[in-house]
Structure formats: structure tokens, C-alpha cells
Amino acid sequence: MPSLKDYRDRIASVKSTKKITSAMKMVAASKLKKAQDQAESSQPYAQAMGEMLARVAAGVTVTDASPKLLIGTGSDKTHLLIVVTSDRGLCGGFNGNLVRLARNEILRLKADGKDVQIITVGRKAKDLLKREFGSQIIKSFEGIGAGSRVQFSEANEVTQFVLEQFDASNFDICSIVYNNFVSVLTQQPNAQQIIPFKLPETSNDNADEEGADKLVSPYAFEPEENEILGLLLPRNLGVQMFRALLDSAAGEQAARMTAMDNATRNAGDKINDLNLEYNRARQAAITTELIEIISGAEAV
């Protein structure tokens, strides 16, 4: 049975842990506000950019001269996955759930006979995937958003590397796997194809005249349509990459705040349990001493 000193040491240790988790919760909450504002402000632009490009792409005639980012390479043999996680842990299942989705996607593609390449953004993605898929990781990015906020230049660095790989015909299809920031309590792992550009899917029930009018609009192009798409498609790629990084940054702080809040409450519950056990042990020790004193007095 633990001694009273052991109980006191454990209570002091858990109290120190509680102070740390409480401080981390407050720090994450302060960072969350900035990250959430940045993520939410970028979403309308990214969504409008994708919808506008979808209308333009749906209204043009696709030929062999069309940009490769629109028509693809004509093959789907090699897939590139960009896996976005955080650099640090202590954020609950934020990274684990995302990497699980990426792992399932990799195994599914390999089962279909596809070649898979991986770009990791965030140290946790590299650490969790390198044991099983280390030979398929072609590039790792770390330290993105290490400052006060994620910068577009950081997202553009990833975008430019992806474009260089695509221009070199090193892959056919590219998808980004990231945590979509839904709310403070919900971060949804999501896989989005970004190369070649994918038109939004419409169901047969909704693909009536109204849906067709929304997707296809008459445009007069100046200069030539392929030249315009050649400029818009890389820009859209950078915007979608930036949005994914912002969503991931906001989701990380939200997940960490929630995890540290749970840890703080669990530490408080543990302290109460240890105090109860300590008081019981102290009472038992006092009772034992009294019995020994009384027994000794009676023996005399």
C-alpha cells in the first residue's frame, strides 16, 4: 500500500500537470480566435474561386491544347497525396484520424494497382506515415504557420513544388488530405482532388435546367480561353492549398483546446480521488497508532 508521502507526491505531481494543461488550453484558445477568423474569411473566396472556375471550365471546349491542369495527363496510374497535419501533438485525435484516412486511401489505391506518392505537410504526418510508407514520401514540409498565422507564401511553396512535379509528369492525379474546419468541436478529415480540376458533381434529380444554368454560362474570352485557364488553374490550386492549410491550423488549435480542457478536468477528478485515498490512508494510520497505544497501555 502506498505511504502517505507517496500520496502527497502524486497529488503534487497531478496538480502541476493540471496547471500545465490549463495554461495550454488558454494559449490554444487565444490562438484559435486568430486562426478561426483567418480560416473563415478565406472560405468564401476559395469557394467562389472554385465555383467561378467550374462555370468557366464547363463552358469551354476541351481539346488537346487545353491546359493539363484541366484535362489531366490522360492516365490515372500515379496518384500524389498531400497529407496535411500539425507539427505538434497534444491535440486529441486530430492527427490520428487524418492519418487513418490517408492510410486507407493509400491502401485502396495500391489495391487498385495504382502507384502512390506522398507529400507530407506537418511533422506528425511524416512521423506517422514513414514507417509504413517511407519509400513513397517524396517531400516533407514542416514549420508552416509557426509564426502568428499561416502565410500565403508558405502555401505557395507547397503549390510550386506540386506544379513542378506535375510539369515533369511525375504523377497523374493529385489529392489533398486535410482536416476541414467545421466548428470548434468538429474537424472533419477530407480528401479533395485538386489536379486535374474536378467539376462539381450534380445528381440526376438536381441536374435540370436550373442546375445547368448555374454551371454553364456563356462567356466571351479575351484573350483566348486556354490562356485564361492557364492562368486561373494554378491560382486556384494555390487558393485551395491555402484554404486547406488554414482549415488545418484552425482545427489544430480547436482540437488542442478541447483536449487540454478534458485533460484539466480529468486531472481535477484525479486529484479528488487521490485526496480521498490520502485521507483514508491517514485515518487508517491514525487508527493503527491509537490501537497500538491502547494495546501497549493495557499490557502495562
Backbone bond lengths (Angstrom), bond angles and torsions (degrees), N, CA, C in turn:
res aa  C-N    CA-C-N  psi(-1)  N-CA   C-N-CA  omega(-1)  CA-C   N-CA-C  phi
1 M - - - 1.473 - - 1.525 109.65 -
2 P 1.333 119.07 135.51 1.468 121.03 -179.24 1.523 110.88 -62.37
3 S 1.323 114.73 146.88 1.461 119.91 177.87 1.527 109.62 -80.09
4 L 1.356 114.83 171.02 1.458 118.87 178.28 1.523 111.10 -63.02
5 K 1.337 116.51 -35.69 1.471 120.16 178.47 1.526 110.76 -64.35
6 D 1.336 116.46 -38.63 1.473 119.89 177.66 1.527 110.90 -62.06
7 Y 1.328 116.25 -42.25 1.467 119.74 178.26 1.525 111.08 -63.43
8 R 1.347 116.99 -43.60 1.464 119.86 179.85 1.526 111.28 -62.84
9 D 1.337 116.69 -39.43 1.467 120.19 178.90 1.525 111.23 -65.41
10 R 1.331 116.77 -41.69 1.461 120.17 179.96 1.525 111.16 -66.53
11 I 1.329 116.51 -40.54 1.471 119.79 178.58 1.525 110.31 -63.08
12 A 1.321 117.38 -42.53 1.464 120.68 178.74 1.529 110.78 -64.73
13 S 1.338 117.28 -38.42 1.455 121.05 179.69 1.528 111.51 -65.55
14 V 1.332 116.37 -43.93 1.472 119.58 -179.67 1.524 110.77 -68.43
15 K 1.327 116.98 -34.62 1.464 119.73 176.63 1.533 111.13 -63.38
16 S 1.334 116.68 -39.73 1.467 120.29 177.34 1.523 110.58 -64.57
17 T 1.342 116.14 -41.15 1.473 120.39 177.27 1.525 110.49 -62.42
18 K 1.321 116.87 -40.71 1.461 120.82 179.93 1.528 111.14 -62.44
19 K 1.333 116.88 -39.91 1.467 119.94 178.14 1.529 110.95 -63.39
20 I 1.341 116.29 -40.32 1.468 120.55 -179.48 1.522 110.85 -66.27
21 T 1.339 117.15 -47.59 1.474 119.86 -178.34 1.521 110.95 -66.31
22 S 1.334 117.53 -34.76 1.468 120.54 177.78 1.533 110.59 -65.98
23 A 1.345 115.90 -41.09 1.465 119.50 178.06 1.522 111.05 -66.14
24 M 1.344 117.25 -40.87 1.459 120.68 178.85 1.524 110.78 -65.03
25 K 1.310 117.16 -35.44 1.468 120.47 177.22 1.527 110.56 -62.67
26 M 1.328 117.09 -44.25 1.466 120.07 -178.68 1.522 111.26 -67.92
27 V 1.338 117.06 -38.01 1.461 120.33 177.76 1.527 110.37 -64.97
28 A 1.344 116.74 -44.51 1.468 120.41 178.50 1.522 111.26 -62.79
29 A 1.338 117.15 -36.84 1.464 120.19 179.82 1.526 110.98 -65.75
30 S 1.331 116.45 -39.50 1.465 119.14 179.23 1.527 111.28 -68.72
31 K 1.333 117.46 -38.34 1.460 120.72 178.07 1.518 111.59 -72.28
32 L 1.334 116.35 -31.20 1.465 120.51 -178.33 1.518 110.94 -61.79
33 K 1.318 117.95 -40.71 1.460 120.87 -177.36 1.525 110.79 -58.65
34 K 1.334 117.07 -45.93 1.463 120.42 179.63 1.526 111.01 -66.97
35 A 1.352 116.28 -45.36 1.464 119.93 -178.12 1.521 111.37 -65.88
36 Q 1.341 116.97 -38.47 1.461 120.20 -179.90 1.523 111.13 -66.67
37 D 1.339 116.51 -42.99 1.467 119.61 178.33 1.522 110.86 -61.28
38 Q 1.334 116.33 -41.33 1.461 119.72 -179.14 1.516 111.18 -67.60
39 A 1.349 117.17 -41.96 1.468 120.77 -179.59 1.524 111.23 -65.98
40 E 1.334 116.41 -44.89 1.467 119.71 -177.70 1.526 111.71 -68.62
41 S 1.329 117.27 -32.59 1.457 119.34 178.99 1.524 112.11 -73.06
42 S 1.344 117.26 -24.15 1.464 120.10 -179.62 1.524 112.68 -85.07
43 Q 1.334 116.99 -23.70 1.462 119.93 -174.92 1.525 114.10 -62.53
44 P 1.346 120.28 -44.52 1.480 118.29 178.83 1.524 112.90 -61.04
45 Y 1.342 116.68 -38.73 1.464 119.41 -179.62 1.525 110.81 -67.07
46 A 1.342 115.99 -45.37 1.463 119.47 -179.78 1.522 111.20 -64.11
47 Q 1.332 116.79 -39.96 1.464 120.22 179.41 1.524 110.56 -66.91
48 A 1.334 116.41 -44.02 1.468 119.89 179.52 1.523 110.83 -65.63
49 M 1.325 116.99 -36.16 1.458 120.72 178.55 1.527 110.17 -63.28
50 G 1.319 116.87 -45.53 1.455 120.67 179.34 1.512 112.61 -64.81
51 E 1.353 116.84 -41.58 1.468 119.95 179.81 1.527 111.58 -67.03
52 M 1.327 116.40 -41.30 1.456 120.08 178.94 1.525 110.74 -62.98
53 L 1.334 116.00 -44.54 1.451 119.90 -179.65 1.524 110.86 -66.44
54 A 1.335 116.89 -33.78 1.461 120.31 177.50 1.523 110.49 -64.77
55 R 1.334 117.57 -41.01 1.468 120.51 178.46 1.522 111.25 -65.20
56 V 1.330 115.49 -41.52 1.459 119.09 179.94 1.519 110.37 -66.21
57 A 1.354 116.57 -47.23 1.459 120.52 -177.11 1.520 111.54 -64.92
58 A 1.351 116.83 -34.05 1.463 119.75 -179.75 1.515 112.04 -72.20
59 G 1.338 117.41 -20.25 1.449 120.40 -176.46 1.513 114.51 -98.45
60 V 1.343 118.22 1.48 1.458 120.76 -178.65 1.525 109.85 -103.92
61 T 1.295 115.06 161.80 1.460 121.27 177.22 1.519 108.72 -92.12
62 V 1.322 115.88 118.00 1.458 120.75 -177.93 1.521 109.83 -80.91
63 T 1.323 115.56 123.74 1.468 122.17 177.98 1.518 108.96 -130.77
64 D 1.338 114.51 179.06 1.465 118.54 177.53 1.524 111.88 -65.83
65 A 1.333 116.91 -19.67 1.462 120.88 179.47 1.527 112.45 -85.36
66 S 1.330 117.49 -5.85 1.461 120.64 179.12 1.524 110.27 -66.84
67 P 1.322 117.71 153.60 1.467 120.72 -179.21 1.526 112.00 -57.64
68 K 1.318 116.12 142.29 1.466 120.65 179.55 1.516 111.78 -63.49
69 L 1.341 117.39 -29.14 1.454 119.60 178.25 1.523 112.17 -64.84
70 L 1.326 116.78 -18.00 1.461 121.26 178.41 1.523 111.82 -95.84
71 I 1.321 116.34 -46.55 1.470 119.70 -173.80 1.522 112.53 -95.69
72 G 1.338 117.75 -15.02 1.451 120.30 -178.88 1.520 112.16 80.00
73 T 1.301 115.22 -171.25 1.462 120.73 -178.04 1.518 112.46 -93.21
74 G 1.328 117.00 -6.47 1.458 120.20 -176.05 1.507 113.18 89.27
75 S 1.336 116.27 3.13 1.459 120.93 -179.60 1.524 108.55 -136.63
76 D 1.321 116.67 161.79 1.459 121.49 174.45 1.527 110.43 -132.34
77 K 1.321 115.38 32.34 1.459 120.96 -175.61 1.523 111.83 -72.74
78 T 1.340 117.55 -44.96 1.460 121.35 -174.11 1.520 109.78 -112.03
79 H 1.338 115.53 126.07 1.463 122.22 -179.57 1.522 109.45 -112.57
80 L 1.319 115.30 138.20 1.462 121.80 174.99 1.525 108.23 -112.16
81 L 1.338 116.33 125.75 1.459 121.88 177.83 1.522 109.05 -111.09
82 I 1.327 116.16 127.10 1.467 121.91 174.34 1.525 106.72 -101.96
83 V 1.320 116.95 110.83 1.465 122.34 -175.53 1.523 108.52 -102.31
84 V 1.332 116.15 118.23 1.469 121.88 -174.73 1.526 109.66 -108.26
85 T 1.330 116.41 116.34 1.463 121.41 174.56 1.529 108.25 -130.40
86 S 1.317 116.52 -167.98 1.460 121.28 177.20 1.524 109.85 -95.78
87 D 1.330 115.64 167.24 1.464 120.78 175.15 1.518 111.48 -84.24
88 R 1.320 116.96 -25.60 1.461 121.52 -176.01 1.522 110.67 -117.26
89 G 1.325 114.45 161.66 1.456 120.94 179.24 1.521 111.30 -98.65
90 L 1.348 115.20 -145.65 1.466 122.29 -178.69 1.532 111.71 56.81
91 C 1.335 115.89 40.79 1.472 120.16 178.17 1.527 110.08 -134.39
92 G 1.323 116.55 39.65 1.455 121.28 175.46 1.522 112.63 64.02
93 G 1.324 116.18 -137.62 1.463 121.09 -178.79 1.511 113.56 -91.71
94 F 1.335 117.72 17.25 1.459 121.79 -176.07 1.524 111.18 -56.47
95 N 1.322 117.55 -51.98 1.461 121.41 -178.54 1.523 112.00 -79.29
96 G 1.320 116.51 -39.24 1.459 120.06 -177.10 1.515 113.04 -62.22
97 N 1.327 117.46 -43.79 1.464 120.78 179.60 1.520 111.44 -65.34
98 L 1.337 116.17 -38.58 1.466 120.64 -179.35 1.521 110.65 -67.51
99 V 1.327 116.75 -45.61 1.460 120.45 -179.39 1.525 110.34 -66.87
100 R 1.314 117.73 -32.51 1.469 120.51 176.77 1.529 110.06 -63.31
101 L 1.342 117.25 -42.35 1.460 120.21 176.79 1.523 110.73 -63.46
102 A 1.338 116.84 -43.63 1.463 120.31 179.68 1.531 110.82 -63.32
103 R 1.306 116.59 -42.06 1.468 120.33 179.82 1.526 110.71 -63.17
104 N 1.330 117.80 -44.13 1.465 120.58 178.28 1.524 111.37 -62.33
105 E 1.336 115.94 -38.29 1.464 119.97 179.43 1.528 110.42 -66.84
106 I 1.324 116.93 -41.08 1.468 120.94 178.72 1.526 110.36 -62.89
107 L 1.317 116.29 -47.05 1.467 119.83 -178.88 1.525 111.11 -65.15
108 R 1.333 116.99 -35.52 1.471 119.79 178.03 1.521 110.84 -65.06
109 L 1.320 116.58 -44.60 1.460 120.42 179.79 1.527 111.24 -64.60
110 K 1.322 116.88 -41.25 1.461 120.09 179.67 1.524 111.08 -67.18
111 A 1.327 116.33 -34.56 1.462 119.29 177.12 1.525 111.43 -66.85
112 D 1.340 116.34 -27.61 1.471 120.83 176.97 1.520 112.29 -84.92
113 G 1.330 117.60 5.09 1.458 121.35 177.72 1.520 114.31 83.39
114 K 1.334 117.79 19.33 1.454 120.95 -179.62 1.533 110.80 -93.05
115 D 1.325 115.17 152.81 1.455 120.91 171.50 1.526 108.36 -89.40
116 V 1.324 116.51 139.08 1.461 120.91 -175.38 1.522 109.97 -124.29
117 Q 1.329 115.35 131.04 1.458 122.50 171.17 1.523 108.00 -117.83
118 I 1.331 115.98 152.53 1.463 120.60 -173.46 1.523 109.86 -130.94
119 I 1.323 115.58 135.46 1.462 122.91 167.04 1.520 106.93 -116.31
120 T 1.314 117.86 125.56 1.455 121.48 179.38 1.524 109.54 -102.62
121 V 1.306 115.57 134.36 1.463 122.56 174.37 1.524 106.43 -119.43
122 G 1.326 116.50 108.23 1.459 120.72 -173.47 1.520 110.02 111.28
123 R 1.328 115.91 136.68 1.467 120.60 -174.94 1.525 112.16 -64.68
124 K 1.329 118.05 -33.57 1.460 120.45 -177.48 1.527 112.19 -65.79
125 A 1.335 117.11 -35.02 1.462 119.58 177.77 1.521 110.36 -62.61
126 K 1.327 116.23 -44.10 1.456 120.25 179.72 1.521 111.07 -65.19
127 D 1.345 116.88 -44.94 1.460 120.46 -177.54 1.525 112.10 -63.90
128 L 1.331 117.19 -37.43 1.459 120.68 -175.00 1.527 113.18 -84.25
129 L 1.332 117.35 -19.40 1.467 119.81 -176.80 1.530 113.46 -106.00
130 K 1.325 117.51 -18.84 1.464 118.74 -171.11 1.524 113.13 -68.60
131 R 1.326 118.02 -27.20 1.461 119.23 -179.09 1.529 111.39 -67.29
132 E 1.333 116.41 -41.33 1.468 120.88 -176.12 1.524 112.45 -93.98
133 F 1.345 116.19 -33.21 1.474 119.47 -174.75 1.527 111.44 -128.30
134 G 1.329 117.04 30.85 1.461 120.41 -175.98 1.518 113.89 -58.72
135 S 1.325 117.72 -37.14 1.465 121.09 -178.07 1.522 112.46 -70.68
136 Q 1.339 117.75 -14.94 1.463 121.12 -177.73 1.525 112.66 -98.97
137 I 1.323 117.24 -5.14 1.463 120.91 177.99 1.525 108.23 -82.29
138 I 1.334 116.55 115.37 1.461 120.74 -176.13 1.532 112.45 -98.61
139 K 1.338 117.17 -17.57 1.463 119.68 -179.05 1.522 108.95 -162.16
140 S 1.335 115.33 143.60 1.463 120.66 177.59 1.526 109.20 -129.43
141 F 1.315 115.62 134.90 1.466 121.74 176.37 1.522 108.22 -116.64
142 E 1.323 115.81 131.87 1.459 121.07 178.81 1.522 109.36 -132.86
143 G 1.321 115.55 159.69 1.461 120.66 175.91 1.510 114.83 81.31
144 I 1.329 118.26 8.78 1.465 120.07 178.34 1.532 109.14 -71.64
145 G 1.312 116.24 127.99 1.455 120.73 -177.72 1.508 113.47 78.79
146 A 1.349 117.11 17.08 1.460 120.27 179.88 1.519 112.07 -67.72
147 G 1.341 116.25 -22.83 1.454 119.67 176.40 1.520 111.36 -79.25
148 S 1.311 116.12 -149.65 1.460 119.99 -178.16 1.522 111.94 -72.13
149 R 1.347 116.94 -26.92 1.461 120.24 -178.75 1.525 109.66 -159.45
150 V 1.335 115.75 165.99 1.465 121.48 177.73 1.524 108.61 -73.85
151 Q 1.316 116.33 131.38 1.462 121.67 179.38 1.527 109.87 -99.92
152 F 1.343 115.71 147.84 1.458 119.84 178.75 1.532 110.87 -62.72
153 S 1.327 116.90 -31.76 1.468 120.10 178.87 1.519 111.34 -61.84
154 E 1.336 117.26 -32.92 1.461 120.62 178.17 1.526 110.31 -69.57
155 A 1.329 116.21 -42.80 1.464 119.45 176.60 1.523 110.38 -65.54
156 N 1.321 116.88 -36.19 1.465 120.62 -178.42 1.528 111.11 -67.41
157 E 1.330 116.69 -29.93 1.468 119.76 177.14 1.525 110.81 -63.04
158 V 1.332 116.00 -42.15 1.469 120.11 176.79 1.526 110.02 -66.82
159 T 1.327 116.27 -42.86 1.469 121.27 -178.51 1.527 111.01 -60.26
160 Q 1.339 116.97 -45.42 1.455 120.50 -178.10 1.527 111.47 -63.93
161 F 1.332 117.00 -37.74 1.470 119.33 177.83 1.532 110.12 -64.94
162 V 1.338 116.97 -41.38 1.470 120.75 179.12 1.523 110.19 -63.35
163 L 1.320 117.50 -42.59 1.464 121.09 179.90 1.520 111.45 -65.27
164 E 1.325 116.79 -37.56 1.469 120.06 177.15 1.525 110.80 -63.57
165 Q 1.329 116.42 -41.62 1.460 120.06 177.97 1.528 111.14 -65.85
166 F 1.331 117.33 -36.84 1.461 120.52 179.95 1.526 110.70 -70.84
167 D 1.327 116.95 -41.55 1.467 120.40 178.24 1.526 111.23 -63.28
168 A 1.344 116.18 -29.50 1.461 120.47 178.10 1.525 112.38 -84.40
169 S 1.347 116.84 4.21 1.479 122.79 178.81 1.524 112.07 60.15
170 N 1.349 115.79 37.07 1.466 120.12 179.05 1.527 112.99 -85.93
171 F 1.335 117.53 -11.48 1.467 120.74 175.39 1.519 108.62 -154.20
172 D 1.329 114.97 165.76 1.465 120.98 -178.04 1.528 112.43 -109.28
173 I 1.327 116.60 -40.02 1.467 121.78 -176.89 1.524 108.41 -131.00
174 C 1.323 115.64 136.50 1.464 120.79 -179.69 1.523 109.09 -124.08
175 S 1.319 116.06 134.47 1.468 122.00 175.57 1.520 108.76 -131.32
176 I 1.327 115.37 148.99 1.456 121.03 177.70 1.525 108.45 -111.18
177 V 1.331 116.15 130.68 1.462 122.80 -178.89 1.523 106.97 -111.03
178 Y 1.320 116.56 115.90 1.457 120.61 -175.16 1.516 110.13 -149.64
179 N 1.330 116.61 168.24 1.463 122.27 176.42 1.516 109.44 -89.67
180 N 1.324 115.97 114.66 1.460 121.07 178.04 1.531 109.11 -77.63
181 F 1.334 116.50 123.83 1.463 121.17 -177.96 1.524 108.73 -79.25
182 V 1.340 115.99 105.54 1.459 121.52 179.07 1.527 110.32 -92.21
183 S 1.326 116.01 -49.25 1.459 121.98 177.55 1.524 107.57 -158.00
184 V 1.325 115.64 -179.49 1.463 120.08 -179.78 1.525 110.69 -61.63
185 L 1.319 116.68 -32.58 1.464 120.40 -177.00 1.523 112.94 -96.36
186 T 1.320 118.45 -7.69 1.460 121.01 -174.41 1.516 110.78 -131.59
187 Q 1.324 115.98 120.06 1.460 123.08 171.55 1.526 106.76 -125.16
188 Q 1.302 116.34 114.79 1.464 121.69 -170.68 1.522 111.25 -101.79
189 P 1.344 117.99 116.21 1.472 119.57 175.61 1.520 110.73 -60.24
190 N 1.325 116.16 134.57 1.459 120.53 -172.03 1.524 109.37 -142.97
191 A 1.333 116.90 142.22 1.465 123.13 174.87 1.515 108.00 -117.92
192 Q 1.335 116.98 121.39 1.464 122.51 -175.76 1.520 110.22 -125.84
193 Q 1.325 116.72 125.18 1.463 120.60 176.21 1.518 109.59 -76.04
194 I 1.337 116.18 129.35 1.464 120.57 -178.84 1.530 112.18 -118.93
195 I 1.322 118.64 -18.75 1.469 122.64 175.47 1.528 108.03 -137.83
196 P 1.354 118.91 127.59 1.468 126.18 -10.95 1.524 111.11 -69.13
197 F 1.337 115.85 164.79 1.459 119.91 -178.52 1.523 109.59 -59.10
198 K 1.317 115.66 131.76 1.455 121.09 -175.57 1.517 109.71 -109.48
199 L 1.324 116.18 121.30 1.455 120.86 178.04 1.525 109.44 -67.59
200 P 1.337 118.19 144.04 1.463 120.44 178.22 1.514 110.99 -61.21
201 E 1.339 114.75 139.30 1.459 119.92 -179.18 1.520 110.19 -81.56
202 T 1.318 115.81 140.59 1.473 121.64 175.94 1.522 108.55 -124.31
203 S 1.333 116.06 136.68 1.456 120.40 179.57 1.522 109.97 -75.63
204 N 1.318 115.64 162.64 1.466 120.27 -179.48 1.528 111.75 -65.05
205 D 1.344 115.59 -31.29 1.465 118.77 -178.39 1.516 111.29 -69.47
206 N 1.327 116.37 -33.60 1.459 120.29 -176.08 1.516 113.21 -99.60
207 A 1.308 117.31 -6.71 1.464 120.17 -177.30 1.524 110.29 -85.86
208 D 1.315 116.19 56.25 1.456 121.98 177.58 1.519 108.76 -96.82
209 E 1.306 115.08 -160.42 1.452 118.65 -177.10 1.518 111.37 -64.14
210 E 1.328 117.58 -38.15 1.456 120.49 -179.04 1.520 110.72 -63.95
211 G 1.353 117.20 -44.51 1.447 120.50 179.28 1.512 111.64 -66.05
212 A 1.327 116.96 -37.93 1.460 119.79 179.38 1.516 111.00 -66.76
213 D 1.334 116.31 -37.87 1.464 119.27 179.58 1.515 111.28 -66.43
214 K 1.344 117.28 -33.87 1.454 120.38 179.79 1.521 111.26 -69.20
215 L 1.343 116.89 -37.18 1.450 120.85 -173.86 1.510 112.12 -84.72
216 V 1.337 117.19 -40.30 1.457 121.22 -175.42 1.523 109.52 -109.08
217 S 1.303 116.35 121.57 1.459 121.44 178.62 1.517 108.53 -130.66
218 P 1.343 118.07 145.26 1.472 119.93 178.94 1.525 110.56 -72.93
219 Y 1.339 115.40 131.47 1.455 120.59 178.30 1.521 109.02 -128.65
220 A 1.325 115.22 143.75 1.455 121.64 169.78 1.517 106.66 -107.52
221 F 1.331 117.07 119.34 1.460 121.29 -171.29 1.519 111.16 -96.25
222 E 1.310 115.29 133.66 1.463 121.50 173.52 1.535 107.30 -149.87
223 P 1.323 121.06 106.63 1.468 127.27 5.53 1.529 112.60 -75.48
224 E 1.328 116.57 -154.52 1.462 122.58 -173.68 1.533 110.47 -64.04
225 E 1.340 116.73 147.41 1.454 122.07 -171.48 1.523 113.03 -59.37
226 N 1.327 118.11 -38.74 1.458 119.99 -179.91 1.532 111.63 -65.12
227 E 1.315 115.88 -33.09 1.460 119.57 178.37 1.530 110.24 -68.98
228 I 1.319 116.34 -40.70 1.464 119.83 178.30 1.524 110.78 -65.24
229 L 1.335 117.03 -45.88 1.462 120.40 178.50 1.523 111.07 -63.44
230 G 1.325 116.46 -34.30 1.463 119.69 177.91 1.516 112.53 -62.60
231 L 1.343 116.74 -25.84 1.461 121.24 176.66 1.529 111.97 -89.69
232 L 1.336 116.77 -37.30 1.455 120.41 -175.64 1.525 113.11 -74.70
233 L 1.321 117.43 -38.31 1.466 120.38 -174.62 1.532 112.73 -64.00
234 P 1.351 120.28 -47.00 1.469 118.53 175.46 1.527 112.88 -62.93
235 R 1.343 116.44 -36.06 1.466 119.16 177.96 1.528 110.56 -64.71
236 N 1.332 116.47 -42.39 1.460 119.78 177.99 1.525 111.05 -63.01
237 L 1.325 116.38 -37.46 1.462 120.07 178.07 1.527 110.24 -60.74
238 G 1.339 116.51 -43.91 1.462 120.18 178.49 1.518 111.88 -65.08
239 V 1.329 117.21 -38.77 1.465 121.05 -179.88 1.525 110.78 -65.66
240 Q 1.333 117.02 -44.61 1.462 120.06 179.83 1.526 111.34 -66.47
241 M 1.329 116.92 -36.06 1.463 120.67 176.66 1.524 110.14 -64.86
242 F 1.329 116.16 -44.54 1.463 120.94 179.86 1.521 110.80 -61.97
243 R 1.337 115.88 -41.80 1.462 119.44 179.21 1.529 110.77 -63.13
244 A 1.320 117.33 -42.16 1.466 120.31 179.97 1.525 111.06 -62.31
245 L 1.332 116.90 -41.00 1.465 120.22 179.18 1.522 111.28 -66.98
246 L 1.328 116.83 -38.38 1.463 119.97 178.30 1.528 111.06 -67.24
247 D 1.323 116.87 -43.07 1.459 120.46 177.27 1.525 110.92 -60.61
248 S 1.331 115.80 -41.83 1.455 120.27 179.90 1.526 111.17 -65.38
249 A 1.340 117.39 -41.28 1.462 120.73 179.92 1.526 111.34 -64.72
250 A 1.333 116.94 -43.29 1.461 120.27 178.68 1.529 110.87 -66.77
251 G 1.332 116.28 -41.78 1.461 119.96 179.42 1.517 112.41 -64.55
252 E 1.338 116.34 -35.30 1.466 119.74 178.17 1.522 111.31 -62.14
253 Q 1.334 117.24 -47.27 1.460 119.89 -179.04 1.529 111.32 -67.06
254 A 1.330 117.11 -37.53 1.465 119.88 177.79 1.524 110.83 -65.14
255 A 1.338 116.52 -42.88 1.463 120.37 179.48 1.522 111.00 -66.21
256 R 1.334 116.64 -39.39 1.470 119.92 179.60 1.527 110.52 -67.35
257 M 1.326 117.70 -41.04 1.457 120.12 178.55 1.524 110.76 -61.53
258 T 1.326 116.15 -43.76 1.467 120.07 179.11 1.526 111.25 -65.48
259 A 1.324 116.68 -42.93 1.467 120.53 -179.50 1.522 111.52 -64.84
260 M 1.334 117.14 -42.00 1.465 119.94 -179.79 1.527 111.31 -70.91
261 D 1.329 117.06 -31.89 1.467 119.74 175.56 1.526 109.95 -64.57
262 N 1.332 116.66 -43.89 1.470 120.17 177.21 1.525 111.27 -63.94
263 A 1.339 116.17 -40.77 1.465 119.71 179.64 1.521 111.24 -64.92
264 T 1.336 117.22 -38.74 1.467 120.70 178.84 1.517 111.10 -64.51
265 R 1.321 116.84 -43.32 1.469 120.08 178.71 1.522 111.38 -67.37
266 N 1.325 117.13 -38.46 1.465 120.15 177.36 1.522 111.23 -65.19
267 A 1.347 115.90 -37.74 1.465 119.55 177.62 1.520 110.28 -64.66
268 G 1.338 117.27 -40.25 1.463 120.21 177.39 1.524 111.80 -62.28
269 D 1.340 116.14 -41.93 1.473 119.85 177.14 1.526 111.00 -63.77
270 K 1.334 116.69 -39.95 1.462 120.38 179.62 1.523 111.10 -65.86
271 I 1.316 116.95 -38.39 1.468 120.26 177.97 1.523 110.16 -63.01
272 N 1.322 117.16 -41.98 1.471 120.15 178.22 1.525 110.98 -62.47
273 D 1.338 116.67 -41.87 1.468 119.88 179.08 1.530 110.97 -64.89
274 L 1.332 116.50 -42.63 1.464 119.83 179.87 1.520 111.55 -66.37
275 N 1.325 117.25 -38.03 1.465 120.10 177.23 1.519 110.93 -63.20
276 L 1.347 116.17 -39.29 1.465 120.14 178.23 1.531 110.23 -64.53
277 E 1.343 116.38 -44.69 1.463 119.57 178.57 1.529 111.25 -65.52
278 Y 1.336 115.70 -37.67 1.468 119.55 178.97 1.535 110.77 -63.74
279 N 1.333 116.94 -44.21 1.471 120.17 179.71 1.518 111.40 -65.04
280 R 1.329 116.57 -37.76 1.468 119.16 177.56 1.520 110.60 -65.59
281 A 1.338 116.49 -43.90 1.470 120.06 179.46 1.527 110.56 -64.06
282 R 1.344 116.91 -40.23 1.472 120.12 179.74 1.521 110.67 -65.78
283 Q 1.350 115.82 -41.29 1.461 119.26 178.27 1.522 110.86 -64.92
284 A 1.341 116.53 -38.69 1.458 119.58 177.99 1.523 111.10 -65.31
285 A 1.342 116.56 -38.89 1.460 120.07 178.85 1.525 111.14 -65.86
286 I 1.348 115.53 -41.41 1.463 119.16 178.89 1.527 110.54 -64.47
287 T 1.339 116.04 -43.11 1.464 120.41 179.12 1.524 111.21 -61.49
288 T 1.347 115.08 -42.19 1.463 119.25 179.15 1.524 111.14 -62.71
289 E 1.316 117.99 -41.56 1.468 121.29 179.01 1.521 111.34 -64.61
290 L 1.345 116.23 -41.66 1.474 119.38 178.43 1.524 111.51 -62.28
291 I 1.355 115.45 -42.43 1.472 119.12 179.23 1.521 110.11 -62.61
292 E 1.329 117.23 -40.20 1.472 120.43 -179.64 1.527 110.35 -66.27
293 I 1.347 116.23 -39.38 1.458 119.29 -179.97 1.519 111.35 -66.17
294 I 1.362 114.39 -45.00 1.462 118.79 -179.85 1.523 111.19 -64.66
295 S 1.333 115.95 -41.87 1.469 120.19 -179.82 1.521 110.17 -63.92
296 G 1.332 117.29 -39.48 1.457 120.49 179.57 1.514 111.07 -67.24
297 A 1.349 116.87 -38.62 1.472 119.38 -179.63 1.510 110.95 -67.25
298 E 1.350 115.93 -39.72 1.466 119.15 178.64 1.525 111.90 -65.91
299 A 1.343 115.90 -34.33 1.466 119.49 -179.61 1.524 111.00 -68.10
300 V 1.326 117.27 -30.14 1.446 120.70 179.29 1.541 109.21 -75.79
